[in-house]
Amino acid sequence: MMEEVESSLVRFTSILFDALIAVPLLTLANLYLYVFRARVILGHWPSPGNPPYLVGFGFQAVLVPMGFVASVVSLVGATAAILWLALSGRRWVLVSRPVVRRVLVFMVVWVVFFLLFRLDPGQFVAWIWD
């Protein structure tokens, strides 16, 4: 009985981190698909002020800033989950192989996400925030 509870907690934590990993990945995919779509519509790559932000279908444009906020929330959620597991005496979940892999992947994805938004190659984030 105890093994079932332990394995279900590991499985739940793995699924939680899978979802938390998907958020910044989907945000990056949406950002660059939107930029590519703007490129096709405009005939040139968008840049800050050229043209104004909304190009074409507005729903995808709204998803980019919302995705950024959701990605920050995913970072907060991952931090809260790790702290809760560590402080509640469930550290063994954090050292289980499936969870360790997902936490490491989450960290790599978030570093890439942060660097792409911070360094902004192509000035696409600046174009959106402009």
Summary of the structure (lengths in Angstrom):
residues: 130
radius of gyration: 18.5
end to end distance: 56.4
largest distance: 62.2
contacts: 348
relative contact order: 0.18
helix: 82%
strand: 2%
